[in-house]
């Protein structure tokens, strides 16, 4: 069952919110983790096994150049 808090958001919007919150959580330990984790769980429920490849493709352009090596 999906989380009612996120029903009005499209997958892409949720992913963008998760991406921003995950970064903020890394920079400010103890903050934002709970909500970022809840969003990731929602995305996992919606996208299943295809989530991680989809996130990788979506955020590839934002990674530093040295991590874009194939």
LINMOZI-V608715 format. One record per pair of residues at least 4 apart in sequence whose C-alpha atoms are under 6 Angstrom apart, sorted by the first residue. I is the first residue (numbers start at 1). J is the second residue. D is the distance in whole Angstrom. If there is no record, write none. Layout:
BEGIN
i:j:d
I:J:D
I:J:D
END
This chain:
BEGIN
i:j:d
18:22:6
18:36:5
18:39:6
21:25:6
21:36:5
22:36:6
24:28:6
25:29:6
25:31:6
25:32:5
25:33:5
33:37:6
43:47:6
44:48:5
47:51:5
56:60:6
END
